[in-house]
Amino acid sequence: MLNELIRLLKVERVDDLLVLWAQAHQMQIPAVIDPFFPTPGLWKGELSFGEVAAVWLTFITSQGDHCLSHVQPWVEAHLDTLTACLCKPIRPLDFSDDRRADLLDRFAETATWGKWKRRSMG
């Protein structure tokens, strides 16, 4: 009996996560954001700026909570599901308060939004 393999299972609650992610994917949020907000060179991990924004928007919509401090634990609780949705490895650290604060700082740049508006209208 000691020679038998022990199989560990992990259970994750997905709730509305898959539906919300499908909507974010259909809206092409990363594809819209990434050309105007390139991923900073100092960021580690495989996620782009737009992918972090899309997961954060999924969190906000799912949880009804816009607080920065609650995202990283939520990602950790849904790590396998989010990894499958994004088709790439993610880390809870990809959604740290500092990383999302960087995202908000970049979104506050009015010049970049002007470029987006000119491109979308022209």
Rosetta blueprint (number, residue, H / E / L):
1 M L
2 L L
3 N L
4 E L
5 L L
6 I L
7 R L
8 L L
9 L L
10 K L
11 V L
12 E L
13 R L
14 V L
15 D L
16 D L
17 L H
18 L H
19 V H
20 L H
21 W H
22 A H
23 Q H
24 A H
25 H H
26 Q H
27 M L
28 Q L
29 I H
30 P H
31 A H
32 V H
33 I H
34 D L
35 P L
36 F L
37 F L
38 P L
39 T L
40 P L
41 G L
42 L L
43 W L
44 K L
45 G L
46 E L
47 L L
48 S L
49 F H
50 G H
51 E H
52 V H
53 A H
54 A H
55 V H
56 W H
57 L H
58 T H
59 F H
60 I H
61 T H
62 S H
63 Q H
64 G L
65 D L
66 H L
67 C L
68 L H
69 S H
70 H H
71 V H
72 Q H
73 P H
74 W H
75 V H
76 E H
77 A H
78 H L
79 L H
80 D H
81 T H
82 L H
83 T H
84 A H
85 C H
86 L H
87 C L
88 K L
89 P L
90 I L
91 R L
92 P H
93 L H
94 D H
95 F H
96 S L
97 D H
98 D H
99 R H
100 R H
101 A H
102 D H
103 L H
104 L H
105 D H
106 R H
107 F H
108 A L
109 E L
110 T H
111 A H
112 T H
113 W H
114 G H
115 K H
116 W H
117 K H
118 R H
119 R H
120 S H
121 M H
122 G L
